[in-house]
Amino acid sequence: MSLHPRAEARLRGRAEVTTLPATGAPRVAALARADGILAYGPPTPEELAAAGRLRAIAVHVAPPATRRAAAARGIAVLESARLWRTVAEHTLALLLATLRRIPQADAAIRDGRWPREDLKVPFSGRDLAGSTVGVLGAGRIGAPLLRMLAGLETVTLFADSRALPELAHDTGAAQVDLDTLVAASDVLVVALPLDGATRGLVGADQIARMRPGAVLINTARGPVVDEAAMTAALRDGHLGAAGLDVHGDEPLPAAHPLLALDNVVITPHLGGSTLECDLELVDGLLDALGAGPEPSAHPRTP
């Protein structure tokens, strides 16, 4: 698991730390020696059964099978409580960066174009206020995002498989069906988990029904969106832009067609990667192992 450098320093200052190998006999041997595990993806129930010394695991999300196996062994399971708001914040940041073309303007200045060109014309963006933002999936990422958008003078819509009248009331967002969401949104945010029902849910037909020049944001899972259809729509201008933190291939190969498009803002699946989010897991694991953080430690100390 990659950690913010300050979070990793805190962990190494209070515990002996080794990297957990990905597969094979080295992974089995490392699990057998571990008192605690810190990982984005939790060990399987079978791996827990082979980890005889294990007392605690700290993960972003633990599936029910892992929780049951850990409970049977008396292993503490620590999940991130702030992860989903952290991802929602990254979604909002990606949305704004995409609408206002911030990375592209920054790159143009660094390339020396500002003294020679009026960059306001090629890099002028669009206002978020007054735009219609549709959120596909009003769960652990979508719900906090809707609450954030409520203060930004947007028109907000959301679609979800469950009726969520309280969320609509609290945020002022209207719950609509998928077809309405797709057709009415200036910005479509994908915030759905990936499963058999959601894979390819935003396909060529849905993208074709989006408003000309609409923006697509995906911080959930890449395969929820048909990547080939999205790329084609970005090339021909039907989609005005896309902001993507998740991808079908991770990491993206250097020759990936999305990387050749100047109307795409891409981040490397780091929506949940912040100092505070990582410290939550580190401190929780240290506490569970009886090696809690130093009292003076504080995430905002320079």
N, C-alpha and C positions, 0 to 999 in steps of 0.2 A: 504494500500500500504506500503510495506517495503521500507524504505529509508536508504541510507548510514547514519551512526550515525551523521556525521558532517552536512549533509544536513538536517536531522531531527532537530538537535540542532538549526540551523539557522531558520527553520520554527517556532519552538516553542518559539524562542526568539523574534519573531515579530508578532505572532498571537496565539490566543487560539486554541488549536488543540484537536480534539476528533477523535476516530476511528469510521469509518463508518461501522455499522453492515452489515452483508452479506445479510440478508433477513428479511422479516416480518415487524411487526409494529415498532420495534426499528429502522430499517433502514428508514422507512417512517418518523418517528419523527426526526431523525438526519438530513435527507435531508431538512426538513422544517425549521430547525434552521441554516442551513449552508449558509454562504456568499460565500464560495469557496470550491471546491472539488479538491483534488489531488489523482489521481488513475491511475493504469496501464490500467484498462478497464473503459471506460466512462459510466456514467449513461445513461439509456435509455431515449428516448423522453418522455415516460410516467412519468419517475422519474423527469425529468427536469420540467415538467408541475406542479408537486406537490411541487417543491422546490421554494417557493414564494420569499425567500430572496436572492436566488443565483445570484451572479454577475459574477463569473468566474469559469472555470474548467481547470485544467492542466492535460493532459493525454499523454500517448505515442502516440496513434493514435485515432482520432475521426472519426467514420464512417459518411458518408454523412447525414444519418437520424438525427444523433445527432447534426451535424453542422446546419442543417436546423432548428431544434427545438430550438437550442440555439440562432440562429440569430433572430428568431421570437420573442424571449423574450429579446433580447439585452444582452445576456450572452456572455462574452468573452470566446473564445475557444483557448487554448494555447497547441500546440503540440510540441513534442521534435524535434528539427532540427538535432540533432547530434546522435539520437538513432541508426540509421541504420549503420553509421560508427562504432559506439561503438560495435554493434553486429558483424560487419565484423571483427573488431579487435579481439573479443573473438573467432571468427571462426578460424582466423589465429593462435591464441594462442593454441587453442584446436588441430588444425592440427599439429603444431610443437610438442606439448606435446605428442601426440599420435605416431607420426613418431619416435620420439627419446625416447619414453618410460620413460619420466621424472617422472611421479607420481610413477611408479613401482620401479624405481631406488631409489627414495627418500624413499619410504616405506621400501625397503630392508636395506638401511643404518640405518634407525631408528630402525629396528628390530635387529640390531647388526651383520648383515651378512658380512659387509665389511672387518673386520679384519680376518675373516675366509675364505672368498671367493674372487676370482677375479670377480667382478661384471661387468666388461667390456664385458664379453662373453654373459651372459644371458640378459643383458640390452643394448646391442648394437642396434642402430636404423638404420634409413635410411635417406639419404640426401633428402632435399627438392629440392635443385638445380639440374636441369637435369631431375626431375620427371615430369610426365604429370599430371596436376591437372585439372579435369573437374568440372565445376560449373554448376549445374542444377538450372536454374533460375537466370537471370542477371538483377534483379530489384534492390530494395532498399538495400538489403544486398549483393547480388551477384556482382553488378557493382563496389562498392567500394572495395570489396575483390579482384576482377580482377585487379584493379589499384594497390593494394598492392603487389599482386603476380608478377606484371610486373617488379618490382625491385629486385626480388629474383631469377632470372635466372631459372624460371620454364618454361615448355611448357604448355601453358594454352589453354583450350577449354571451350566453354560454349554452352548450349542449352537453348533456350527460345522460347515461342510461337510467339514472334515478331521478325522481322528482325531488327538487331541492328548493321548496318555497322559502325556507328560512334564509338560505344563502341569497336568494333573489331579493328578499326584503332587506337584508342587512347591507347589501352592496349596491342596490338599485339596478342590478343587471337583470335582463329578461332571459328566461330560459326558453329556448326554441329548439326545433328539430335540426338535424344535421344539414339538410338541404337549405333551410333558411339561414343557418349560420354561415354556410359557405357563400351563399349568394349576397348576403347583406354586409359582410365584413370588409373594411378597408385593410385590416390586419387580422390574419387568422393565426392564433397561437395553438399549437398542438401540445397538449399536456396529458396524454393518455398513456397508461402502461401498455407494454407490448404483450399481446396474447393472440390466440387463434382468431379472435373476433376483430381485433384492431389492426392486424398486419395488413398493410396496403389499404387501410380505410380511406385515407386521403389519396385517391388514385387519379387517373387521367380525367375521368368524368367530373370528379369534384373540382379539380384544378381548373378545368375548362369553364365551370360555372362560377368561378370566382370573378370579382370585378376586375376589369382591365387595369393593370398597374397595381393590383393589391400586393400586400407583403405577407409572406409566410414565415412564421417563427416556429422552430421545433427545438424544445429542450427536454423532450420525453425520451423517445427511442427512435432512431433513424428509420427502421422499416415500417413504422406507422404510416409514413409517407412514401409513395411511389417515387423513388429518387430519379428514375429516368424521365418520368412525366414532369416532375418539378424542374429538372435541368432543361428540358426542351422548352418549357414555358418561360423560364428565365432567359433563355437565349433569344426567343422570338419576341420578348417584351410583354407577353400577356401577364406574367408576374413581374411586378416592378422590382422586387428585391426579395431576398431571403436572409434570415439570420438563423444560423444552425450551430447548436452545441453538440448534436448527436448525428451519427452518420451510419450508413449501411456497412461501410468498412472503417474500422478504427484500429490503428491510425490510418488516416487517408493516405493513399499512395501519392507520390509527388506528381504523377501524371493524371490525377483524378480530374475529370472535366469541370467539376465545380470550382476548382482552384484557378481556372482560366477566366472566370466570370467576374467582372468588376462590380456587379450588383449583388454580391453575396458577402456577408460577414460571417466568418467561421471562427469558432473556438473549439478547443480539443477536449470536449466532454468534461468541463471543469465547473459545471454549474453548482456542485456541492463543495467545491474546494476553496475554503476560506480559512484563515487563522482560527476564527472563533469556532467554526464547525469542527475542525480537527482537534482543537484543544478540548472540546467537550468530550470527544472520544478518548483522548489521551488521559485526561483527568479522571474520567469515569473508570477507566481500566486500572489506573494506578490506585485509586481509592479501593476498588474491589480486591486488589492484591495486597492491600495494606502498605502501599508505598506512595501515599498521596502527594500531591504537588506541594512545593514550598509555599508557606503562607504568604510570602511577599509576591508570588508570581501573579501577574495580571496581564490579560491578553492585549491591552492597549498601551502597555509600557513601551516606550520607544526602544 
